[in-house]
Amino acid sequence: MRQSYLKNAALMTGADVLLRLAGMGLRIWLANALGGEGMGLYQLVLAVYSLFVTLATAGVSVAATRLMAEELARSPAEARGMLHRLLLAGAGLGVLALAAQFGLAGLAAKWWLGDVRAAGALRVSSLGLPWMAVSSVLRGFFIARRQVEPNVLSQLAEQTVRIGIVYFALERADVLGWDVGGRCTAVLGATAVSEAVSTGLMALFYRKEARRCFGARPACRPQEPGKRLWDILWPVEGGRCLASALHTAENMLVPACLAVCLQFSGGRAEAVAQYGSLKGMALPLLTFPFGLLGSLSVLLMPEITQAHLRGQSGRLAALIDRMLRLTGYFSALAGAAFWVWGQPLAEALYGSAEAGSYLVILGPAMPLMYLESMVDGAMKGVGEQKAVFRYSMWDSCLRIAGVLLLLPRFGMKGFLFVILLSSFYTCTANTGRLLSSCGLPLRLWRWLGAPGFAGAVSAGAGLALRHLLADWLTGGAPLQLAAVALGGAGMAAVCFAAAWPLGLGEELRAVAAGERRHKKNVQKVK
C-alpha cells in the first residue's frame, strides 16, 4: 500500500509538472499571438467561463469521490448503481450550465464584460461543459479506486489536443482575417473539443476498469442515493458558486475601473491590455513554480488529515511545521528569483516590459501567496473548511471594495496593492486559524525569518550574476533566457547553501526518510 501510494504521488507530481510546462508554453505562445488586448479579452472570457465550470463540476466531482469510496467499500453492485446516478447528475448539471452560458453569452459579453467580441467565445466554450461534468464523475470513480493513470493520461491527451487545434487555428487566423474576438473563439473552441476527447478516453478506461471492479453484477439501488447526493451537492455547489461569482465580479470590474483611470490615455482598449498583461502573462509565471510543491502537498496533506483524525497532536504539529518551513524556503527563493530576473524573463517570453514590472513588484510577496495555498489545503485536512470559506468570502468582498475604490484613481498600481493586501490577509487569517486549531505556537523565524534570510542572500548573488551577464541580457530572447536560467540556477545553489544549516537539510532528510524521523521532529516542535 505504501509503495502504491508513493508511486501514485510521484506519477501525479510528474504529470502535474509536465501539464504545467505544456500549459505555460501554450500561454506564452498565445500571448504573442493575441497580444495584450487579446489576452485581456481571453482572460475576461475565462472569468465568466469559470463560473459555469464551477456550476457544472464542483459539487458532482466531490460527490463522486466521496460516495464511490463509500459504496465500493460496501457493495460493488450498489457502487455501480450509485455511479449511474452520479453520471446522470453530472450530465444534467453540465447541460444546465451549457444552456445558461450559451443563452446568456450575448448579455454577458455586452453588459458584464463590456465587449461584444466575447460572445462567440462564450457560446463555443459552453459546448464543453457537459463533457467536463461527466469526466469529473469518472475521475472521482478512479480516485476512489486509487487509480491515477487514467486521470493522468486523459489530461495529457486533453492538453495535446488543445495545443494542436489552437496552433492550427491561429496559424490560419491571419489568412482568414480573424480579429481578436475570432481568435479567442478558436482558442475556447479548442478547449471544448479537447474536453470531449478527454471524456471519451476516460470512458474507455472506465469500460475496462468496470469489468475488474463490478464483474457481471447488475446495478443495484444504493441506500438513500438521492438524499446522500443532495447533501453533498447543495453545500458544495452553493459555496463554490458563490465564491466563483464573486471572483467573476472582480474580474469584470477590473477592466471597467481601469478604463475610468485611463479615459484620457487609451480608455477601454488600454485597460484590457493592462489586464491581459497582468492576468494572462505575469500571474501565470508567478504561480508556475508552485507546481513543484505538488509532491510536498501530495505526500503531507493525507498524513495531516490522518494525524488529525487519529488525534495524534504531536505528529500533526510536526507535519505542519515541516510544511511551513519547506514552503517558506521554496517561496523565498522563487520570490527572490522573480525580483531579480522577472524583467528580462517577461521581455524574453512575451516581449512585454509591462509584464516584467508586475513580476518585480509581486515577486517579494510570493512567500505569502505560496503559504496561503499550502495552508488552505492543511486547513481542509484538519476540518476547518468553514473557516476557509468564511475567510475566502471576506477576501473576495475586500478585493471588490478595493477595486471599486482604488482602481479608478490609481489604476494598475491600485490593483497591485489590492493583490498584495489580499495575500497578506488570507495568509495571516488562515495561518492563524490553523495554528490555533492545532495548538501550535507562532514561529516566525523558522517559517519566514530563516527562509527570508536565505532568499535575501540568494537575491544578492542574483544581482551580482545579473551584472556579470549584462551583455547576454541585451542579446535577444535566446541569450536572455540562457542568462535567466544560469542566474536562477546560481541563486538556487546559493540559497540552498545558505538554508542548509538553518534547517532545510534536516527537513529534506525527514521528508525522504518519512516516518522514521517522526519522533525527533515531534520533540523539536515541542
N, C-alpha and C positions, 0 to 999 in steps of 0.2 A: 504493500500500500504506500509506504513512504517513497519507494523508488518510482512508482507510478505518479505520485504527487509531484515529485521533483521533475520528472520528465514532462508532465503537463505544464508545470510552471515555466520550465526552460523553453518549451515549444511556444507557449503563449507570448513570452517575452521576446523571443526571436522574431515571431511573426509580427508583433506589435511594432518593433523597431523597423522591420522591413516595410510594413504598411505605412509607417510614418515617413520613412525615406521616400517611398513612392509618392505619397500624398504631397510631401513638401516639394518634390521635383515637379509634380503637376501644377502645384500652386505657383511656383516660380515661373514656369512656362506660361501659365495663364496671365500672371501679372504683366509679363512682357507682351503677350498677345492682346490683352484687353486694355492695358494702360490703367492709369489711376482712376479715371472716371468709370471705366468698365468694371474694375474690381470693386469700386464703391457700389455700383448697381448690383453686381453679383452678390455682395455681402448683404445688401438690403433684401434681396430675394431670399437668401438663406435665412434671414431673421424671421420672415413670415413662414417660410417652409418648415423651419424647426418647430414652430408652434403646432402645426398639423402632424408632423412626425411624432411629437410627444403624444398627441391625441390618439394616433394610430397604434403606437407601440409601447408606451410607458407602462401602463397597467398590465397588459396582457403578457409582456415579457417577464415581469416579476411574478405574475400568477403562474405562468408556465413552469418556471424554475422551481418554485416552491411546491405547487400541487403535484407536479410529476415526481418530485423527490418523495413526497409523502405516499403517493399511490404505488410507485414502484417498490417501495419497502413493504407495502401491504398486500397488493394483489395485481399481477400483470394484466389480468382481464379488466379489472376496474381502471387500471392505468391507461389501457387502450381507450376505454370509454371516456375518461377524462380528457385525453389528448384530442379526441374527436370534438368534444365540446370547446376545448381551447382553440382549436383551429377555426371552428365556426365563429367564435367570439372575435378572434383576430381578423378573420376575413370581414366580419361585419363592421368592426371599428375602422379597418382600412378603407372599406367602401364609403363609410360615413365621412372619414377625413378627406377622401378623394372628392366626394360631392361638395363638401363645404369649401375646400380650397379652390376647386375648379369654378364653382358658382360665384365665389367672392373675389376671383382673380382681378377682374376689371375694377371693382370697387376698391380693393386693397391697393392696386397699383396707382390709381388716381388720387385717392384720399388719404391712404395710410403712408404710402411711400413717396407720393408726390411726383411719380414718374410713370407715365402710361406705357413706356417701353418695357416695364417689368411684367406686364400682363401675360405675354406669351410664355415667358419662363415659368411663371406661377402655374399656368394651366398645364404645361407639359410635365413639370415636375410632379404634379399631383398624381399622374398615372402610375408612379412607382409606389405609392403608399400602400395599396392592398398587398403587393408583393412583400413589402418591408414588414408588414404586420404578421403575415403568415410565416415569413422567415424567422421573426423573433420568437414565435412559438416553437418552431423546430429547434432553434438554438437553445431554448430553455430545456427542451427534451434531452438534447445531447449533453448539456451541462449537468442535468440531473443524473445522467448515465455516466458522468465523468469521462466523456469522450470529447476531446478538444480538437482532434484532427479535422472533422467535418466543418466546424466553425472556421478554423484557420484556412483551410483550402478554399472554402466558399468565399471568404473575404479576399483572399489573394486573387481568385478568379474575377470577383466583382471589380476590384481595383484595376486589373489588367484590361477588362472590357471597357471600363470607363475611360481609361487613358487612351486606348486605341481609338474609340469613337470620337473623343474630344480632339485628338490630334488630326484625324482625318477631316472632321468637320471644319475646324478652324484653319486648316491648310487650304480649304476650298473657299473660305469666307471672303477673301479678297477678290477672288474670281467671280463669286456670286454677288458681290456688293452688299454684304450684310453690314448693318450698323451695329452699335453696341448692344441694343436690345436683341437683335437676331443672334449675335454671338453668345449672349447669356442664355438664350433659349436653347441653343445647341448644346451648351455645357450641361444644363439641367436635364435636357432630353437624354443625354448620355447617362446621367445618374439614374433615370427611370429604367432605361434598358438594362443597365448593369444590375439593378435590384432584381429584375425579373430573372436574369441569368443566374444570379446567386441563389434565388429561391428554388429554381429548377434543379440546381446542383444539390442543394440541401435536401430536396425531395428524393433524389436518387440515393443519397446517403441514408435517408430515413428508411427507404424501402428495403435496403439491405440490413439495416440495424433492427428493423421491426421483426424480421424473421428470427433473429437471435434473441430479441427481448421478449416478444409476445408468443412466438411459435404459431401454432394453428388455433390458438384460443380466440373465440369470438369476443367482441367488446361487450362488457357488462356495465350496467349503470353504477357509478360510484356513489358513495354516501353524500347526500345533500350537495350535488355538484353546483347547482345554481347559487345557493347561499354562500358556499365557500368561495366560489369565483367572484361573486359580487363583493364579498367582504374584503377582498384584496383589491379589486378593480377600482372601486369608487374612491377610497382614500388616496391611492397611488395616482390615479388619473387626475383627481381633483387637485391634489397638491402640486404635482409636476406641471399640469396645465396652467395653474395659476402662476407658478414660478416662470414658466416659459412665456406666458402672456406679458408679464412684467418685463422680462428680458427683451421681448419683441418690441414692446412700447418704448423702451430705452433706445433701442437701435433705430427706431423710426424717428425719434425725437432728435437724435444727434445731428443728422444732416440738416434738418429743418432749423435747429437753433444755430448751427454753424453758418447757415445761409444768412441769417439775420446779422451776424457779426461781419460777414463778408459781402454784404449787399452792395458795397461800393468798390469791391475788388475781386470780382469773379462770380459772386452770387451762388446760386444753387449748384452749378457745374463744378466750381472750385470746392464747394463744401463736400460734394460727393467724392471728388478726387482725394481730398484730405482724409475723409472717412475710409476710403479704399486703401490708402497708403498705410493707415494705422491698423485697421481690422484685417485687411487682406494680405498685407505684406509684413509689417513689424510684429504684430502679436503672434502669428503662427511661428515665426522664428524664435520668439521668446519662449513659447510653450513647447517647442520641439524637443529640447533636451530632457524635458520631464518624462518622456517615454522611456529613457534609460533607467528611470527609477521604478519601472514596471516590475522588474524582478524582485526588488525590495518589497513592493506592495504585495505582490502575489505570495511571497514567502512569509511575510509578517502578519498581514491582515487576518487570515484564517486562524493563526495562532493567537492573536489578540482576542478574537471572538471566543475561541475555545477556553483561553485562560479566564475570561470574564464569566462565561457560563459555568465554569467549574469552581469559581470563587477563589482562584489562585492569585491573590493580590500581589504577592512578591514577583511572580513570573510576569504578570501583567505590567507592573511598574518597570521591570527590566526591558520588556519588549518595546514599550512606548518610549522609554529613554533612548534605546538604540535607534528607533525610527527617527526621533527628533534630531539626534546627533548626526546620523548619516545624511539626512535630508539637509541639515544646516551646512555641512561641509560641501555637498554637491552643489547646492543652490548658490553658495557664496562664490564658488569657482565659476559657475555659469554666469552669475551677475557681473563678476569682475571681467570675464571674457567679453561680454556684450558691451560693457562700458568702454573697454579699450578698443575692441575690433568691430563694434557694431556699425560704425560709419562706413569703413571700406567694405564690409561684408554686404551691406544693403546696396551699395553702389555697384559691386561686382555682380550680385544676383539679379537685382531689379533695375539698376541704373537710376536709383532714387536716393538722392541725398536726404530728402524729407523723411523717408522711412528710416534711414540711418540715425537721424537725430532723435527719433522716437525710441530707438533701441538704446541709445546712450542715456536718455533720460530715465527710461523704465528699468534698465539693467540692474542698478543698485537695489531695486525693490523686489528682485526675484526671490530672495530668501523668504519674504512674506508670502509671495504668490505660491511658491512650492510647498512651504509649510502648511499654508491654508488647505491645499489639495490633499496632502497626506493626512492631516489632522481630520479633515472631513471624513475620509474613509475609516479612520480609527474611531471616530465618534459613532458612526453607524455600527461598528463592530462591538461596541460596549452598550448598545441600546439607547443611544441618545439621538435617534432620528428626529424626534420632535424639536429638540433644541437646534439641530442643524437646519431644519425647515424654518423655524422661527427667525434665526439669525439671517438666513437667506432672504426671507421676506423683508426684514428690516433693511438689509443691504440694498435690495432692489429699489425700495422706496427712497432710500437716501440717495442712490445714484440718479434716479429720475429727478429728484428735487435739485440735486447738484447740476444736472444737465440743463434744467429749465432756468436756474438762477445764474450759472456761471458762463455757459457757452455763448449766449447772445452778447455778452460783454467782452469776454476774454478769448473766445474762440477755442482753438485746439489746446492752448495752454490750460484753459479751464477744464477740458475733458481729461487731460493727463493728470491734473490734480485730483479729479474725481476718481480716477482709476487707482491712484496711489492711496487716497483716503479709504477707498473701499477695501483694498488689500489689507491695510492696517486694521480696519475694523473687524473684518471677518476672521483674520488670523488671530487677533487678540481675543475676540469673543469665543471662538471655537476652542482655542488652546486653553483659555482659562476654564471653560466648562469641562474639557477633557481632564485637566489636572485635578479639578475639584471632584469630579466623578470617581477618579481612580485613586485619590488621596496622595497625589504626587506634589512635592514642593516645586516651586519655580527655580530653575537652574539656568539663568541667563548666560553664564559663562560657558557651560557645557554645550548649550544648544545654539547660541548666537555669538557669544563673545569669542570663543576659540575659533569657530568657523570664520567669523568676520576677520579675525587677525590673519588667518591663513589666506583668506581671499584678498586682503589688502596687500600682503606680501607678494602674492601672485600678480596683482594689478601693477605693482611697482616693476616687477620683472617684465610684464607685458608692455609697459610704456618704454622700457629700455629696448626690448625687442622691436617695437614699432619704430623706434628711432633708427635701429640698425637696418631694418627692412624698408626704409622710407622710399628707396628707389623702386622697389617692387610695387609699392602701393600706387605708383604713378605710371605703371607699365601696362595697363589694360587688365581686363577681367581675369584671365588665367593667372597672371602673376599676382594680382590682388588676392585671389582665392588661395594660392600657394602660400603667400605671406600670412594670411589669416590662419591657415592650417598649421604652419610652422609655429607661429606665435601662440596659438591656442595650445598646441602640444607642449611648448616650453612653459606656459603658465600652469598647465596641469601638473607637470613634473615638479615645479617649484611649490605649488600648493600642496601636492602630495607629501613632499619632503617636510614642509612646514607643519602639516597637520598630523603626520605620523606620531611624533612624540606627544601631541596634545590629546591623543585618544583615538584617532582614526584607525591606527593599526590594530588596536585592541578590538574595536568594533567589527572590523572586517574579518578578523580571525574568528570572532564569535559567530558571525553570520555563516562563515564557511564551515565551522565545526558544529553548528546547530545547537542542539540541546545539551551537548557536553559542557558548554560554557555557561549554562543557565545559572547554576548556583552561585558562581563567582559574581555574575552580573547583578543578581538579586542583592547580594551582600553589599556591593559597591553602591547601588542606588540607595539602599537604606542608610 
